[in-house]
């Protein structure tokens, strides 16, 4: 649904939410980043199984390191996808200023 998902955000941070931009400017009815990525031909989001998040948080030693490596790889792939999507949506963003996207 966009927004920060209940996470407290630094008030000086810019928020550029591609899902909200797509819904507002392109009138997409779907609320998921995965669907919007597919619409623009950017493939799908990566996924991490719940157990992997738990191993990254709770395991120790080599097992934790391997789990964290997988979580980090997932995050990198998702950031690259978001950057690609913002590039495609850029022409629909009237302005980006110190408050984020409008």
Secondary structure by P-SEA (a helix, b strand, c coil): cccccccccccccccccaaaaaaaccccccccaaaaaaaacccbbbbbcaaaaaaacccccaaaaaaaaaaaaaaaaaaaaaaaaaaaaccccccccccccc
